[in-house]
Amino acid sequence: MSHPYSAEMSDAADDPRFMLQTAILGFHQARVRFREHDADALPERVVIPLAEAMWWAVSIHEGFAELCAADYAKLSGQTGALVLQGARYARNRLGHQRALAVERVNGIIPPLTPPLRMFEFIWRPAADLPPPDRPDPRGLANYERYLSGKAARQTLDDCAGWFETCRNKLHSHFGFAWPASP
């Protein structure tokens, strides 16, 4: 995919719109890799693309806040934004503490979305994870409410859905072609 700024700007890497577009593309690519590898059921093959997708998800969240500050702040109480706060908590456990924040569970885990599997990787309870370097009570509360015990695949789908909601509500701020979701 060509970037709309590459021919027009001498230093697109400093443009927050360029970085947001890059983060969106990175998130979608990591999400696809997570879905491909979770069938292997090997933790290291699951954690690498999951951690990357979570990193990009938080970067997108920050990009929205930077580009659309007041308008994005108005959306902060919606479920998607709260999932992102929990996702940041998970991302920090994956990255800063290098925690295995998911575990394999056999059986079909709701919500039932294709492809159906006889196992799923779910987020471990916060009490089973290493503590954060800095307290994050909101992140912890939203991790426990929206992620803990739920399928990691669903979290990535929820994040993607939230990004679509933001695109529809904040589109005037972007000025670029939105990368397609897989």
C-alpha positions as a Markdown table, in Angstrom:
| # | Residue | x | y | z |
|---|---|---|---|---|
| 1 | Met | 0.0 | 0.0 | 0.0 |
| 2 | Ser | 1.5 | 3.3 | -1.0 |
| 3 | His | 1.4 | 6.1 | 1.6 |
| 4 | Pro | -0.4 | 9.3 | 0.6 |
| 5 | Tyr | 2.3 | 11.4 | 2.2 |
| 6 | Ser | 5.4 | 9.9 | 0.7 |
| 7 | Ala | 5.5 | 12.0 | -2.4 |
| 8 | Glu | 4.2 | 15.2 | -0.8 |
| 9 | Met | 6.2 | 15.5 | 2.4 |
| 10 | Ser | 9.9 | 15.6 | 2.8 |
| 11 | Asp | 9.7 | 13.9 | 6.3 |
| 12 | Ala | 6.5 | 11.9 | 6.6 |
| 13 | Ala | 7.9 | 10.1 | 9.6 |
| 14 | Asp | 7.3 | 13.2 | 11.7 |
| 15 | Asp | 3.7 | 13.5 | 10.6 |
| 16 | Pro | 1.3 | 12.1 | 13.2 |
| 17 | Arg | -1.2 | 11.1 | 10.5 |
| 18 | Phe | 1.5 | 9.0 | 8.8 |
| 19 | Met | 2.4 | 7.4 | 12.2 |
| 20 | Leu | -1.3 | 6.7 | 12.9 |
| 21 | Gln | -1.8 | 5.1 | 9.5 |
| 22 | Thr | 1.3 | 3.0 | 10.0 |
| 23 | Ala | 0.1 | 1.9 | 13.4 |
| 24 | Ile | -3.3 | 0.9 | 12.0 |
| 25 | Leu | -1.6 | -1.2 | 9.3 |
| 26 | Gly | 0.8 | -2.7 | 11.9 |
| 27 | Phe | -2.1 | -3.6 | 14.1 |
| 28 | His | -4.0 | -5.3 | 11.3 |
| 29 | Gln | -1.0 | -7.3 | 10.2 |
| 30 | Ala | -0.1 | -8.4 | 13.7 |
| 31 | Arg | -3.8 | -9.4 | 14.2 |
| 32 | Val | -3.7 | -11.6 | 11.1 |
| 33 | Arg | -0.5 | -13.2 | 12.3 |
| 34 | Phe | -2.0 | -13.9 | 15.7 |
| 35 | Arg | -5.0 | -15.6 | 14.1 |
| 36 | Glu | -2.7 | -17.7 | 11.9 |
| 37 | His | -0.5 | -18.8 | 14.8 |
| 38 | Asp | -3.0 | -19.4 | 17.5 |
| 39 | Ala | -3.9 | -22.6 | 15.8 |
| 40 | Asp | -0.4 | -23.9 | 16.6 |
| 41 | Ala | -1.2 | -23.7 | 20.3 |
| 42 | Leu | 2.4 | -22.9 | 21.2 |
| 43 | Pro | 2.7 | -20.0 | 23.7 |
| 44 | Glu | 5.7 | -18.3 | 22.0 |
| 45 | Arg | 4.0 | -18.4 | 18.7 |
| 46 | Val | 0.9 | -16.7 | 20.2 |
| 47 | Val | 2.6 | -14.2 | 22.4 |
| 48 | Ile | 4.8 | -12.6 | 19.8 |
| 49 | Pro | 2.0 | -11.4 | 17.4 |
| 50 | Leu | -0.4 | -10.8 | 20.3 |
| 51 | Ala | 2.1 | -8.5 | 22.1 |
| 52 | Glu | 2.8 | -6.7 | 18.8 |
| 53 | Ala | -0.9 | -6.2 | 18.1 |
| 54 | Met | -1.4 | -4.9 | 21.6 |
| 55 | Trp | 1.5 | -2.5 | 21.2 |
| 56 | Trp | 0.0 | -1.2 | 18.0 |
| 57 | Ala | -3.4 | -0.9 | 19.5 |
| 58 | Val | -2.2 | 1.3 | 22.3 |
| 59 | Ser | -0.2 | 3.4 | 19.7 |
| 60 | Ile | -3.4 | 3.9 | 17.7 |
| 61 | His | -5.2 | 4.9 | 20.9 |
| 62 | Glu | -2.5 | 7.5 | 21.6 |
| 63 | Gly | -2.6 | 8.6 | 17.9 |
| 64 | Phe | -6.3 | 9.3 | 18.1 |
| 65 | Ala | -5.7 | 11.3 | 21.3 |
| 66 | Glu | -3.0 | 13.3 | 19.6 |
| 67 | Leu | -4.8 | 14.0 | 16.4 |
| 68 | Cys | -8.4 | 14.4 | 17.7 |
| 69 | Ala | -7.8 | 15.4 | 21.3 |
| 70 | Ala | -11.2 | 17.0 | 22.2 |
| 71 | Asp | -13.3 | 14.9 | 20.0 |
| 72 | Tyr | -11.6 | 11.7 | 21.1 |
| 73 | Ala | -11.9 | 12.7 | 24.7 |
| 74 | Lys | -15.7 | 12.8 | 24.3 |
| 75 | Leu | -15.6 | 9.1 | 23.4 |
| 76 | Ser | -13.5 | 8.1 | 26.5 |
| 77 | Gly | -16.4 | 6.6 | 28.5 |
| 78 | Gln | -17.5 | 4.3 | 25.7 |
| 79 | Thr | -16.8 | 0.5 | 26.0 |
| 80 | Gly | -14.2 | 0.5 | 23.2 |
| 81 | Ala | -12.1 | 3.1 | 25.0 |
| 82 | Leu | -12.4 | 1.2 | 28.3 |
| 83 | Val | -11.3 | -2.0 | 26.5 |
| 84 | Leu | -8.3 | 0.0 | 25.3 |
| 85 | Gln | -7.4 | 1.0 | 28.9 |
| 86 | Gly | -7.5 | -2.7 | 29.8 |
| 87 | Ala | -5.5 | -3.5 | 26.6 |
| 88 | Arg | -2.8 | -1.0 | 27.7 |
| 89 | Tyr | -2.6 | -2.8 | 31.0 |
| 90 | Ala | -2.2 | -6.1 | 29.2 |
| 91 | Arg | 0.3 | -4.7 | 26.8 |
| 92 | Asn | 2.4 | -3.4 | 29.7 |
| 93 | Arg | 2.4 | -6.8 | 31.3 |
| 94 | Leu | 3.4 | -8.4 | 28.0 |
| 95 | Gly | 6.1 | -5.8 | 27.4 |
| 96 | His | 7.5 | -4.5 | 30.6 |
| 97 | Gln | 7.2 | -7.7 | 32.7 |
| 98 | Arg | 7.5 | -10.1 | 29.8 |
| 99 | Ala | 4.6 | -12.0 | 31.3 |
| 100 | Leu | 2.8 | -14.8 | 29.6 |
| 101 | Ala | -0.5 | -13.0 | 30.0 |
| 102 | Val | -2.6 | -15.6 | 28.2 |
| 103 | Glu | -3.2 | -19.3 | 28.7 |
| 104 | Arg | -4.6 | -22.0 | 26.5 |
| 105 | Val | -8.0 | -23.3 | 27.5 |
| 106 | Asn | -9.6 | -26.3 | 25.8 |
| 107 | Gly | -13.2 | -26.1 | 24.7 |
| 108 | Ile | -15.2 | -23.5 | 22.8 |
| 109 | Ile | -15.2 | -20.1 | 24.4 |
| 110 | Pro | -18.0 | -17.5 | 23.8 |
| 111 | Pro | -18.6 | -15.4 | 21.9 |
| 112 | Leu | -18.9 | -17.9 | 19.1 |
| 113 | Thr | -17.3 | -16.4 | 16.0 |
| 114 | Pro | -15.8 | -18.2 | 13.0 |
| 115 | Pro | -13.5 | -20.0 | 12.8 |
| 116 | Leu | -14.7 | -22.1 | 15.7 |
| 117 | Arg | -11.9 | -23.9 | 17.6 |
| 118 | Met | -11.8 | -26.5 | 20.3 |
| 119 | Phe | -9.4 | -24.3 | 22.3 |
| 120 | Glu | -8.7 | -20.6 | 22.9 |
| 121 | Phe | -6.1 | -18.4 | 24.4 |
| 122 | Ile | -7.6 | -16.4 | 27.2 |
| 123 | Trp | -6.3 | -13.6 | 29.3 |
| 124 | Arg | -5.0 | -14.7 | 32.7 |
| 125 | Pro | -6.4 | -13.1 | 35.8 |
| 126 | Ala | -4.6 | -10.0 | 36.8 |
| 127 | Ala | -3.7 | -11.6 | 40.2 |
| 128 | Asp | -1.7 | -14.2 | 38.3 |
| 129 | Leu | 0.4 | -11.5 | 36.4 |
| 130 | Pro | 3.5 | -9.7 | 37.7 |
| 131 | Pro | 2.6 | -6.3 | 39.2 |
| 132 | Pro | 3.1 | -3.2 | 37.2 |
| 133 | Asp | 6.1 | -1.0 | 37.6 |
| 134 | Arg | 3.7 | 1.9 | 38.3 |
| 135 | Pro | 0.2 | 1.5 | 39.7 |
| 136 | Asp | -2.5 | 1.7 | 37.0 |
| 137 | Pro | -5.9 | 1.3 | 38.9 |
| 138 | Arg | -8.0 | 2.3 | 35.8 |
| 139 | Gly | -6.1 | -0.1 | 33.5 |
| 140 | Leu | -6.3 | -2.9 | 36.1 |
| 141 | Ala | -10.0 | -2.4 | 36.6 |
| 142 | Asn | -10.7 | -2.4 | 32.9 |
| 143 | Tyr | -8.4 | -5.4 | 32.3 |
| 144 | Glu | -10.4 | -7.3 | 34.9 |
| 145 | Arg | -13.7 | -6.2 | 33.5 |
| 146 | Tyr | -13.1 | -6.6 | 29.7 |
| 147 | Leu | -10.1 | -8.9 | 29.2 |
| 148 | Ser | -9.5 | -11.3 | 32.2 |
| 149 | Gly | -10.8 | -14.7 | 31.4 |
| 150 | Lys | -11.9 | -13.7 | 27.9 |
| 151 | Ala | -10.4 | -14.8 | 24.5 |
| 152 | Ala | -7.5 | -12.7 | 23.4 |
| 153 | Arg | -8.8 | -13.0 | 19.8 |
| 154 | Gln | -12.0 | -11.3 | 21.0 |
| 155 | Thr | -9.9 | -8.4 | 22.5 |
| 156 | Leu | -8.2 | -7.8 | 19.2 |
| 157 | Asp | -11.6 | -7.9 | 17.4 |
| 158 | Asp | -13.0 | -5.5 | 20.0 |
| 159 | Cys | -10.0 | -3.1 | 19.4 |
| 160 | Ala | -10.5 | -3.3 | 15.6 |
| 161 | Gly | -14.2 | -2.6 | 16.1 |
| 162 | Trp | -13.4 | 0.4 | 18.3 |
| 163 | Phe | -11.0 | 1.7 | 15.7 |
| 164 | Glu | -13.7 | 1.5 | 13.1 |
| 165 | Thr | -16.1 | 3.4 | 15.4 |
| 166 | Cys | -13.4 | 6.1 | 15.8 |
| 167 | Arg | -12.8 | 6.3 | 12.1 |
| 168 | Asn | -16.5 | 6.9 | 11.5 |
| 169 | Lys | -16.8 | 9.5 | 14.2 |
| 170 | Leu | -13.5 | 11.2 | 13.8 |
| 171 | His | -12.8 | 10.8 | 10.0 |
| 172 | Ser | -12.4 | 14.6 | 9.4 |
| 173 | His | -9.1 | 14.5 | 11.4 |
| 174 | Phe | -7.3 | 11.9 | 9.4 |
| 175 | Gly | -6.8 | 13.0 | 5.8 |
| 176 | Phe | -5.5 | 9.6 | 4.7 |
| 177 | Ala | -6.9 | 6.3 | 3.2 |
| 178 | Trp | -7.7 | 4.0 | 6.1 |
| 179 | Pro | -6.0 | 0.6 | 5.8 |
| 180 | Ala | -8.5 | -2.2 | 5.3 |
| 181 | Ser | -9.3 | -4.5 | 8.2 |
| 182 | Pro | -8.8 | -8.2 | 7.4 |
